[in-house]
């Protein structure tokens, strides 16, 4: 198996994206915070109705954002699969020129695409790879 230097860059980007995602408040966390706030409010001084409506609107926006992100992820995944299929039968040359061959198979992963060549070599499809 041939290693390509571009793999480490992809891994770094993925870990950065994961840490950014974990810092964001997601749908479930927002719902838990809203329920906790409603349970712990002072019964003699309940939450103002306009504030409550504003929080419900925020909740709706968070829910819509989650749904949009899911749909975008699906769209990107389908796009990657479609593009990967168009690579089969084409000639790939690694960035350093040491590996070349006809693409027999393409494997799509969350963090990138691997092309399997006719000689059995596996090459990460990334920066510097030539496909003709």
Steps between C-alpha positions, in 0.01 A plus 500: 500500500642835400480782753436852383596804706156658445339255741630677811351831384158341459519345845586836658203666330266225618612528862461880487149464364415248771621728779304793354184289485536386861514865618166586341169465683297238317129432487490263799709728722280799420186301582649386833593858591151627413327228705734558796431872488124441496521252792711734713321828441345679794125414512422841654683676218455288184688563180371788291288368210699696240824351633343153488387552139848624409657187649256279310592685180868437575421136562324482162801662331737249660277213387488634143877545499552139607269376223675717238840370608381139469371566148822676398707210633291257293535719192878517539521125551298430184711750308822331616372157397393631159835666438689194622317279253614720213866426588482126421693414185708817504876519553630627835853618577614570856638847585859373503451305174606165648159336479288495186224276373140463394240549771308174551312589818423810704433495873323799656557573870391790721848650486588435135510276196738210432558374148599135451713461189530204264826398670332488842653825624278727708542874457322778687332729248608845617726793428764441235346179358466503121199329340485479124 
